[in-house]
Amino acid sequence: MASVVLSEAEKLYIVHGVQEDLRVDGRGCEDYRCAEVETDVVSNTSGSARVKLVETDILVGIKAEMGTPKLEKPDEGYLEFFVDCSSNSPELEGRGGEELGTDIANTLYRVFSCENSVDLKSLCINPKEHCWVLYVDVLLLECGGNIFDAISVAVKAALFNTRIPKVRVLEDEEGTKEIELSDDPYDCIRLNVDEVPCIVTLSKIGYRHVVDATLQEEACSLASLLISVTSKGAITSMKKVGKGSLDPESIFEMMETGQRVGKSLHVALQKILDEEENLGTSRPKVGFLG
């Protein structure tokens, strides 16, 4: 993961500021930076979104393709995640980028392993034979800290934007089944993203923890807790990252903060998505692909 080199004086300045609930950029410990969210930015996908969190830039594209249901879940579709770290950071070139990409993909699989996160049964076309497979491609364009949170927001926005064509299963007299795909681009199904979780990363700095850490703050943190939270504040998964340790009391405090901040994050994101949806085709596209 991209990092910065700080002197001991700079680290001390950041740590002391966090203890006073005053970060270098003026935020409090539970404040996010201003993020830009834009959907429908890639034309040849079923759904897409771009999230820019100051210097962190994420692009997500979702492609719906027909596949065969998994043996253990014959009446459900499924999601596949692929992460490409094309950041300008030298540390993310070659093997470093591959390892980070694999780590992010595994985290996303874990977050979406919760049964209610996405209605996978709605992706089933014909049990045991055909289903929709959603290939979620995540492109890390620029890394400026807090990439897990930004990626989870981008994935949820892209899922909200995803449109899957409606299909009909036709059966002839011999019992042969054929799939008929609707030609109408507006005749599609939308995914319910109400239960899709977002990741809130809490970084322990000194005796306190912060959300949405910058690269400089990440350099001062020895341990972080990744918490996936639904819009109702339910925690679906947790993961500790970093070489440091976390005591039980700190973990419980971080869980409470994660639930509180996560609910606010969902509300703000859904408001943006609904506003953009209401604009329809008249909305101006401001992204670099607009």
Phi, psi and omega per residue, in radians:
M1 nan 2.531 -3.131
A2 -1.086 2.504 -3.125
S3 -2.567 2.922 3.105
V4 -2.162 2.737 3.120
V5 -1.768 2.148 -3.136
L6 -2.071 2.593 3.045
S7 -1.344 2.887 3.123
E8 -1.084 -0.615 3.125
A9 -1.149 -0.713 3.126
E10 -1.146 -0.735 3.112
K11 -1.088 -0.737 -3.139
L12 -1.097 -0.699 3.124
Y13 -1.082 -0.764 -3.126
I14 -1.183 -0.793 -3.109
V15 -1.102 -0.797 -3.136
H16 -1.128 -0.631 3.104
G17 -1.134 -0.726 3.139
V18 -1.096 -0.665 3.133
Q19 -1.094 -0.451 3.132
E20 -1.700 0.195 -3.122
D21 1.047 0.635 3.108
L22 -2.407 1.886 -3.107
R23 -1.578 2.944 -3.034
V24 -1.010 -0.648 -3.114
D25 -1.579 0.175 3.049
G26 1.620 -0.072 -3.128
R27 -1.402 2.815 2.974
G28 -1.483 3.084 -3.067
C29 -1.175 -0.424 -3.085
E30 -1.895 0.341 -3.095
D31 -1.775 2.400 3.017
Y32 -1.573 2.686 2.968
R33 -1.296 2.841 3.134
C34 -1.239 2.250 -3.105
A35 -2.009 2.556 3.046
E36 -1.809 2.208 3.137
V37 -2.144 2.248 3.114
E38 -2.430 2.337 3.133
T39 -1.919 2.925 3.105
D40 0.993 0.900 -3.100
V41 -1.761 -0.221 3.121
V42 -2.106 2.118 -2.955
S43 -1.276 -0.586 -3.033
N44 -1.638 0.559 3.104
T45 -2.169 2.887 3.065
S46 -1.368 -0.418 3.110
G47 -2.933 2.583 -3.124
S48 -2.707 2.803 3.108
A49 -2.763 2.651 3.057
R50 -2.243 2.322 3.108
V51 -2.174 2.210 3.098
K52 -2.079 1.971 3.135
L53 -1.922 1.478 -3.038
V54 0.989 -1.813 -3.085
E55 -1.662 -0.047 3.077
T56 -1.637 2.169 -3.054
D57 -2.209 2.095 -3.067
I58 -2.180 2.362 3.050
L59 -2.152 2.249 -3.139
V60 -2.184 2.266 3.065
G61 -2.163 2.413 -3.132
I62 -2.100 2.247 3.122
K63 -2.078 2.170 3.112
A64 -1.654 2.129 3.119
E65 -2.310 2.642 3.126
M66 -1.353 2.433 3.124
G67 -2.585 -2.968 3.126
T68 -1.841 2.318 3.138
P69 -1.053 2.676 3.087
K70 -1.230 2.608 -3.072
L71 -1.030 -0.673 -3.087
E72 -1.335 -0.317 3.114
K73 -2.377 1.322 -3.014
P74 -1.233 -0.238 -3.106
D75 -1.954 0.442 -3.127
E76 -2.363 2.651 2.924
G77 -1.531 -2.995 3.135
Y78 -2.745 2.942 -3.132
L79 -1.949 2.503 3.032
E80 -2.160 2.313 -3.103
F81 -1.938 2.393 3.030
F82 -2.360 2.276 -3.082
V83 -2.112 2.217 3.109
D84 -2.028 2.088 3.141
C85 -1.678 1.596 -3.128
S86 -1.807 0.459 -3.115
S87 -1.109 2.721 3.128
N88 -1.275 -0.160 -3.090
S89 -1.185 2.274 3.113
P90 -1.053 -0.485 -3.118
E91 -1.211 -0.328 -3.113
L92 -1.728 0.177 3.081
E93 -1.501 2.545 3.061
G94 1.165 -2.297 -3.012
R95 -1.155 -0.600 3.132
G96 -1.052 -0.742 3.113
G97 -1.197 -0.655 3.126
E98 -1.122 -0.749 -3.134
E99 -1.147 -0.713 3.115
L100 -1.152 -0.720 3.115
G101 -1.065 -0.741 3.108
T102 -1.141 -0.709 3.134
D103 -1.109 -0.746 3.130
I104 -1.144 -0.770 -3.139
A105 -1.072 -0.759 3.129
N106 -1.111 -0.651 3.100
T107 -1.134 -0.723 3.121
L108 -1.145 -0.696 3.079
Y109 -1.043 -0.726 -3.125
R110 -1.173 -0.727 -3.136
V111 -1.110 -0.710 -3.080
F112 -1.588 0.144 3.080
S113 -1.333 -0.250 3.082
C114 -1.123 2.329 -3.024
E115 -1.002 -0.688 -3.001
N116 -1.616 0.023 -3.071
S117 -1.091 -0.808 3.063
V118 -2.329 2.420 3.124
D119 -1.315 1.550 -3.080
L120 -1.243 -0.401 3.117
K121 -1.153 -0.515 3.116
S122 -1.224 -0.242 3.125
L123 -1.564 -0.077 -3.141
C124 -1.422 2.269 3.112
I125 -1.693 -0.904 -3.137
N126 -2.481 1.925 -3.057
P127 -0.852 2.358 3.112
K128 1.262 -0.143 -3.059
E129 -2.115 -0.911 -3.074
H130 -2.366 2.495 3.057
C131 -2.706 2.921 3.027
W132 -1.553 2.333 3.033
V133 -1.951 2.161 3.133
L134 -1.690 1.933 3.098
Y135 -1.578 1.932 -3.083
V136 -1.738 1.902 -3.140
D137 -1.767 2.110 -3.136
V138 -1.908 2.188 3.129
L139 -2.015 2.053 3.105
L140 -1.562 1.756 -3.073
L141 -1.400 -0.651 -3.108
E142 -2.646 2.452 -3.081
C143 -2.013 2.014 3.126
G144 -2.285 0.489 -3.140
G145 1.739 2.648 3.065
N146 0.993 0.850 -3.060
I147 -1.274 -0.560 -3.097
F148 -1.116 -0.762 3.126
D149 -1.113 -0.799 -3.116
A150 -1.095 -0.696 3.141
I151 -1.153 -0.749 -3.120
S152 -1.123 -0.660 3.090
V153 -1.142 -0.739 3.137
A154 -1.134 -0.684 3.129
V155 -1.138 -0.771 3.125
K156 -1.106 -0.730 3.124
A157 -1.116 -0.692 3.132
A158 -1.191 -0.671 3.092
L159 -1.133 -0.665 3.084
F160 -1.091 -0.618 -3.096
N161 -1.457 -0.215 -3.053
T162 -1.203 2.342 3.068
R163 -2.180 2.145 -3.094
I164 -1.929 2.202 -3.116
P165 -1.034 2.488 3.063
K166 -1.343 2.495 -3.139
V167 -2.250 2.685 3.047
R168 -2.147 2.416 3.093
V169 -1.715 2.016 -3.128
L170 -1.822 2.421 -3.126
E171 -2.173 2.207 3.137
D172 -1.518 -3.054 -3.070
E173 -1.117 -0.478 -3.120
E174 -1.490 -0.038 3.135
G175 1.550 0.099 3.114
T176 -1.347 2.280 -3.089
K177 -1.749 2.374 3.082
E178 -2.194 2.565 -3.128
I179 -1.844 2.202 3.133
E180 -1.907 2.138 -3.086
L181 -1.687 2.351 -3.132
S182 -1.198 2.384 3.124
D183 -1.480 -0.310 -3.102
D184 -1.357 2.037 -3.126
P185 -1.106 -0.359 3.136
Y186 -1.580 -0.138 3.106
D187 -1.568 1.438 -3.019
C188 -2.509 2.932 3.074
I189 -1.884 2.572 3.113
R190 -1.965 2.615 3.134
L191 -1.521 2.487 3.035
N192 -1.501 2.001 -3.063
V193 -1.806 0.237 -3.100
D194 -1.028 -0.592 -3.088
E195 -1.765 0.083 3.110
V196 -1.222 2.141 -3.091
P197 -1.383 2.721 2.970
C198 -1.995 2.591 3.137
I199 -1.562 2.322 3.014
V200 -2.040 2.051 3.140
T201 -1.695 2.144 3.115
L202 -1.953 2.079 -3.097
S203 -1.779 2.211 3.142
K204 -1.434 2.062 3.094
I205 -2.196 1.998 -3.053
G206 1.128 -2.225 3.122
Y207 -1.697 0.042 -3.103
R208 -2.151 3.022 3.103
H209 -2.268 2.640 -3.107
V210 -2.228 2.699 3.005
V211 -1.820 2.754 3.113
D212 0.900 1.022 -3.118
A213 -1.250 2.478 3.028
T214 -1.388 3.020 3.103
L215 -1.053 -0.664 3.139
Q216 -1.141 -0.703 3.129
E217 -1.243 -0.611 3.090
E218 -1.109 -0.554 3.111
A219 -1.214 -0.361 3.133
C220 -1.654 -0.064 -3.086
S221 -1.845 2.298 3.123
L222 -1.641 -0.298 -3.120
A223 -2.651 2.491 3.094
S224 -2.343 2.744 3.126
L225 -2.131 2.109 3.083
L226 -1.644 2.093 -3.108
I227 -2.129 2.169 3.062
S228 -1.643 2.194 -3.012
V229 -2.200 2.385 3.069
T230 -1.470 3.036 -3.120
S231 -1.142 -0.350 3.121
K232 -1.605 0.021 3.111
G233 1.566 0.156 3.127
A234 -1.415 2.339 3.105
I235 -1.537 2.171 -3.107
T236 -1.790 -0.413 3.107
S237 -2.842 2.778 3.092
M238 -2.466 2.621 3.116
K239 -2.646 2.291 3.088
K240 -1.673 2.360 3.075
V241 -2.196 2.721 -3.116
G242 1.780 2.843 -3.062
K243 -1.493 -0.325 -3.093
G244 -1.347 3.096 -3.134
S245 -1.981 2.782 3.091
L246 -2.219 2.263 3.115
D247 -1.406 2.730 -3.079
P248 -0.944 -0.698 -3.130
E249 -1.083 -0.729 3.124
S250 -1.133 -0.682 -3.134
I251 -1.086 -0.785 3.138
F252 -1.114 -0.711 3.100
E253 -1.109 -0.715 -3.140
M254 -1.179 -0.615 3.089
M255 -1.125 -0.743 3.120
E256 -1.117 -0.757 3.104
T257 -1.110 -0.748 -3.141
G258 -1.040 -0.737 3.111
Q259 -1.124 -0.766 -3.101
R260 -1.154 -0.838 -3.115
V261 -1.225 -0.657 -3.123
G262 -1.069 -0.737 3.120
K263 -1.092 -0.732 3.110
S264 -1.135 -0.664 3.131
L265 -1.108 -0.754 3.122
H266 -1.093 -0.757 -3.128
V267 -1.075 -0.817 -3.131
A268 -1.115 -0.736 -3.128
L269 -1.151 -0.801 -3.124
Q270 -1.105 -0.625 3.105
K271 -1.085 -0.768 3.135
I272 -1.129 -0.777 -3.118
L273 -1.116 -0.724 3.134
D274 -1.162 -0.711 3.130
E275 -1.111 -0.738 3.134
E276 -1.166 -0.659 3.113
E277 -1.109 -0.700 -3.110
N278 -1.199 -0.421 3.118
L279 -1.250 -0.443 3.129
G280 1.134 -2.496 -3.091
T281 -1.341 -0.168 -3.112
S282 -1.406 -0.179 -3.068
R283 -1.188 2.436 3.086
P284 -1.331 2.399 3.092
K285 -1.671 2.126 -3.043
V286 -1.844 -0.143 -3.109
G287 -1.237 2.934 -3.114
F288 -1.210 -0.236 3.102
L289 -1.755 0.067 -3.082
G290 -1.233 nan nan
